[in-house]
Amino acid sequence: MENLVNEQEILNRVAADDRDAFRRVYNHYYAAVQQYVLLFSFDLSMQDELTQDVFVRVWEKRHKLTNVDSFENYLFKITKNQVLNYIRGCRVQQRIKEAQQLSNEPVTEDTDHKVQLSQYYRMATDAIEQLPAGRKQVLKMSIDEGLTLDEIAEKLGISKSGVKNQLYAGIAHVRQYLERNGGVSTMLYVFLSLLDQ
């Protein structure tokens, strides 16, 4: 494993679009990210691909590296989110198949599913923007950042039960908004089920 003597200096270079510095970070942390991936997923066939996805994400967000206190914690969090997104994607496909078996809707192309899910996501975002500030913040921390109730409570300095109440009230609002404006379809059922994760 390549040694990073002045890690923060190297990260600053990455933030300034230095690809050679990024290669050094990649070589140094690649094996560790692979181990992180296995903490969240036992799908060995996806280990390399998910590891690559993590580093693509790091490069895409490289300009934020100057504000990162602990790069290892930052990398761990990105890895966790990438793996959970992959798992959710697998669940979406499974739920689509299950829902289609229970309905009379014809099987459509995967791209059609992605377009519909994207539309529902935009609608859900609109619904979230209508929430009171505190409730909106809790919901975004849960959905966008993937934080647990305990993590949100600690960050906001409020009780876990308070977070839970705000989160459930926010999800209920989003559900009602989508049911009113989304039209009844298999994909709406699938999208709504994702809010329960």
C-alpha positions in Angstrom: 0.0 0.0 0.0 1.4 3.4 -1.0 2.2 5.6 2.0 0.6 9.0 2.2 3.1 11.1 4.3 1.3 14.5 4.0 -2.3 13.3 3.4 -4.0 16.7 3.8 -1.6 18.3 1.3 -2.3 15.4 -1.1 -6.1 15.8 -0.6 -5.8 19.6 -1.3 -4.1 18.7 -4.5 -6.9 16.3 -5.4 -9.4 19.1 -4.6 -7.4 21.2 -7.1 -8.0 18.6 -9.9 -4.6 16.9 -9.6 -5.1 13.4 -11.0 -1.7 12.1 -9.9 -2.6 13.0 -6.3 -5.9 11.2 -6.8 -4.1 8.1 -8.1 -2.0 8.1 -4.9 -5.1 8.3 -2.7 -6.7 5.6 -4.8 -3.7 3.2 -4.4 -3.5 3.9 -0.7 -7.1 3.3 0.2 -8.3 0.8 -2.4 -7.9 -2.3 -0.2 -9.5 -0.5 2.7 -12.5 0.4 0.7 -12.9 -3.2 -0.5 -13.0 -4.2 3.1 -15.6 -1.5 3.9 -17.8 -2.8 1.1 -17.8 -6.3 2.6 -19.0 -4.8 5.9 -22.3 -3.8 4.2 -22.7 -6.4 1.5 -21.8 -10.1 1.1 -22.1 -9.8 -2.7 -18.5 -10.6 -3.6 -19.3 -10.3 -7.3 -19.9 -6.6 -6.8 -16.9 -5.8 -4.6 -14.7 -4.4 -7.3 -17.5 -2.4 -9.1 -18.7 -0.9 -5.8 -15.1 0.0 -4.8 -14.7 1.8 -8.2 -18.0 3.6 -7.7 -16.7 4.9 -4.3 -13.6 6.4 -5.9 -15.7 7.9 -8.8 -17.8 9.5 -6.1 -14.8 10.9 -4.3 -13.5 12.4 -7.6 -16.9 13.9 -8.4 -16.9 15.6 -4.9 -13.2 16.4 -4.8 -13.7 20.1 -4.3 -15.1 19.4 -0.9 -12.0 17.6 0.3 -10.4 20.7 1.7 -13.1 20.8 4.4 -12.9 17.1 5.4 -11.5 16.6 8.9 -11.0 12.8 8.7 -10.7 11.5 5.1 -11.0 7.9 6.4 -14.3 8.6 8.0 -15.4 10.5 4.9 -14.5 7.5 2.7 -16.2 5.1 5.0 -19.4 7.1 4.8 -19.3 7.3 1.0 -18.7 3.6 0.8 -21.7 2.9 3.1 -24.0 5.1 1.0 -22.8 3.5 -2.3 -23.5 0.0 -1.0 -26.8 0.9 0.5 -27.8 2.6 -2.8 -26.9 -0.6 -4.6 -28.9 -2.7 -2.2 -31.9 -0.4 -2.6 -31.6 -0.7 -6.4 -31.7 -4.5 -6.1 -34.8 -4.2 -3.9 -36.4 -1.8 -6.4 -36.0 -4.4 -9.2 -37.4 -7.2 -7.0 -40.4 -5.1 -5.9 -41.1 -4.1 -9.5 -41.3 -7.8 -10.4 -43.4 -8.6 -7.4 -45.8 -5.7 -8.1 -46.1 -6.6 -11.7 -47.1 -10.2 -10.8 -49.9 -8.8 -8.6 -51.1 -6.3 -11.2 -52.3 -6.3 -14.8 -49.7 -3.8 -15.9 -47.5 -4.9 -18.8 -43.8 -5.4 -18.3 -42.0 -2.3 -19.5 -38.4 -1.5 -20.2 -36.0 -0.8 -17.3 -35.5 2.7 -18.7 -39.2 3.4 -18.3 -39.0 2.4 -14.7 -36.1 4.7 -14.1 -38.0 7.6 -15.7 -41.0 7.0 -13.6 -38.9 6.7 -10.4 -37.1 9.9 -11.3 -40.5 11.6 -11.7 -41.7 10.4 -8.3 -38.4 11.5 -6.8 -38.9 15.0 -8.1 -42.4 15.0 -6.8 -41.2 13.8 -3.4 -38.6 16.6 -3.4 -41.4 19.1 -4.0 -43.4 17.6 -1.1 -40.4 17.8 1.2 -39.9 21.5 0.4 -43.4 22.2 1.7 -42.6 20.8 5.2 -41.8 23.0 8.2 -38.0 23.7 8.4 -37.3 21.3 11.3 -39.3 18.4 9.8 -37.7 19.0 6.4 -34.2 18.9 7.9 -34.9 15.6 9.7 -36.3 14.0 6.5 -33.4 15.2 4.4 -30.8 13.9 6.9 -32.5 10.5 6.9 -33.1 10.2 3.1 -30.1 12.2 1.6 -27.5 11.4 4.2 -28.7 8.0 5.3 -28.4 8.9 9.0 -30.0 6.8 11.7 -32.5 8.2 14.3 -29.7 8.2 16.9 -27.3 10.1 14.6 -29.9 12.7 13.7 -30.8 13.2 17.3 -27.2 13.7 18.3 -26.5 16.1 15.4 -29.6 18.2 16.1 -29.5 17.9 19.9 -33.0 16.6 20.3 -34.5 13.3 21.6 -34.6 10.2 19.5 -38.4 10.1 19.9 -38.6 13.7 18.7 -36.7 12.8 15.6 -38.9 9.7 15.1 -42.1 11.8 15.3 -40.8 14.4 12.9 -39.6 11.7 10.4 -42.8 9.8 10.4 -44.9 12.9 10.1 -42.7 14.0 7.1 -42.9 10.6 5.4 -46.7 10.6 5.9 -46.9 14.1 4.2 -44.8 12.9 1.2 -46.9 9.7 0.9 -50.1 11.7 0.8 -48.7 14.2 -1.7 -47.6 11.4 -4.0 -50.9 9.5 -3.7 -52.8 12.7 -4.6 -50.5 13.8 -7.5 -48.8 10.7 -8.8 -51.6 8.6 -10.1 -52.1 5.0 -9.2 -49.4 2.7 -10.7 -47.2 -0.2 -9.9 -44.2 2.1 -9.8 -45.8 4.4 -7.3 -46.3 1.4 -5.0 -42.6 0.6 -5.4 -41.5 4.2 -4.8 -43.7 4.5 -1.7 -42.3 1.3 -0.3 -38.8 2.7 -0.5 -39.8 5.4 2.0 -40.1 2.7 4.6 -36.4 1.7 4.4 
